[in-house]
Amino acid sequence: MIDEYKMVVDPVALGKGRSMFDGMPGSLNLKLTKSRTFKNGKVLLCYEPA
């Protein structure tokens, strides 16, 4: 069981590539618990299951 999902978003447009959610059987119902924006433009997102 997963308590928390943490991901860093790096705003780069690639055009093609794999999604980090490839192969997931369905959608996840998540609640955003906190976020942090860094000076370099990256964003930390923290979610927990809703």
C-alpha positions as CSV (number, residue, x, y, z in Angstrom):
1,M,0.0,0.0,0.0
2,I,1.3,3.5,-0.9
3,D,0.8,6.3,1.6
4,E,2.1,9.2,-0.5
5,Y,3.2,10.0,-4.0
6,K,5.9,12.6,-4.5
7,M,6.9,13.7,-8.0
8,V,9.0,16.5,-9.4
9,V,7.7,18.1,-12.6
10,D,10.4,19.5,-14.9
11,P,8.8,21.8,-17.5
12,V,10.4,20.4,-20.7
13,A,8.5,19.9,-23.9
14,L,9.7,16.7,-25.6
15,G,6.9,15.9,-28.0
16,K,7.3,12.2,-27.7
17,G,8.1,9.7,-25.0
18,R,6.6,7.5,-22.4
19,S,4.2,8.6,-19.8
20,M,5.2,7.8,-16.2
21,F,1.8,6.3,-15.9
22,D,2.1,3.8,-18.8
23,G,0.7,0.4,-17.9
24,M,-1.6,1.6,-15.1
25,P,-4.8,-0.4,-15.2
26,G,-7.0,2.6,-14.3
27,S,-7.1,6.1,-12.8
28,L,-6.0,6.9,-9.3
29,N,-8.1,9.2,-7.0
30,L,-5.5,11.4,-5.4
31,K,-5.6,14.5,-3.2
32,L,-2.9,17.2,-3.5
33,T,-1.4,17.7,0.0
34,K,1.4,20.1,-0.7
35,S,3.4,21.6,-3.5
36,R,6.7,23.6,-3.8
37,T,8.0,25.6,-6.7
38,F,11.8,25.9,-7.1
39,K,13.7,28.8,-8.6
40,N,14.7,26.6,-11.6
41,G,11.1,26.1,-12.5
42,K,10.7,22.6,-11.2
43,V,7.7,21.8,-9.0
44,L,7.4,19.2,-6.3
45,L,3.9,17.8,-5.9
46,C,2.8,15.6,-3.0
47,Y,-0.3,13.5,-3.2
48,E,-2.1,11.0,-1.0
49,P,-4.9,8.6,-1.9
50,A,-8.3,10.3,-1.5
